[in-house]
Amino acid sequence: MVQCCDNSLYTGITNDVDARVAQHNNGKGAKYTRSRCPVTLVYTECSGNRSEALKREIQIKKMSPQQKRDLLVDELLNEVKLSNALAGSNSA
C-alpha cells in the first residue's frame, strides 16, 4: 500500500515492491497514482502465491479509508512491540 501526495491510499500487488513504487513515482504505475505523485510505501504483506495476494488486495480495497489507516496503525504497533521485545532480549 502506498500513500499518495494527497494522503489517499492505493493498494496493489507486485513481486518487486521497490520496482513497483519506482514505477508509480516515474508516472508509469497505476492510472490512479499518476496524478498523485510522489507516493510513499506505507504497508506490505507477503502472500504465498498470486491468488492469495489478489484475494487480500480485494479485501483491503473494500476497506474504508479509516479501516485502512487502522490497519497501518496496528502494523506499526506490532513493529514497536517486536522491537521492544528484541531490545529486552538483547539486554538479558
N, C-alpha and C positions, 0 to 999 in steps of 0.2 A: 504494500500500500504506500502510495506517495501522497505527500501534501503539496498541493499546488500553491502558487504565489497568492491566490485569492483565499487561501486557507481551506479550500474544498479538498476532499479526499478522493483519490482514484485507486481502484483495485484492479489488478490483472494478474496473469500468471506468466512465468518465464522459467527457464532453466539456467539463466545467467542474469542475476539481479543487477549487477553493476553495469553490464552492457545495456540492459533494458532502461535503466534510469538515464544513462547517457543518451540513448535514442530519444527518450522523452525530452530531455533538455536540448537536444540538437534539432527539435522540431520534426523528428522522424518517427515519433511514437504514436500513441492513440490520438485520434482527432480531438478528443476532449482536452488533452493536455497541451496541444499545440499552441493554444492561445492563453495558456495558464502557466507558462514557464517563468522562472525555473521551478522544478519540482524537487522535493527532498524526500528521500526514503525514510519512512517512519515506522514500518512494520513489515515483518516477513514471517512466513510459516513454511516449513518443509512438508512435502507430501510424498507418499510412496510411489505415486505414478500420476500421469497426466489426468486420468479420470477422477482421482481423488482431489487433485488440485482444482479442476473445473467445478466439481461439486462444492468445494469450500469457497471458491470465488463467488459462486451464485449465492451461497448463504450470506457472505459478507456484503455483497451488493444489495441484498434485500434489507439489510440493517438500516436503521435511521442514522442520520449523521451523529446523533448523540450516542447511539449504541456503538458506532464505530470508534468514537472518541473514548468511550468506556473500555472498549477492547484495548486501545492503546495504553490507557492508564493502568489497567490490570497487568498488561505485559511489563510496563515499567516497574510496577510494584514487585512483580515476581523477580525481575532482574536485580532490584535493590535487595530483596530478601536473600537471593542466591549470593550476591556479592558480600553481604554481611555474614552469611553462614561460612563462606570461604575464608573471609578475613578472620573469623573466630576460630576456624580450624587451623589456620596458619600460626596463630599465636599460642596454641596449646603445646 
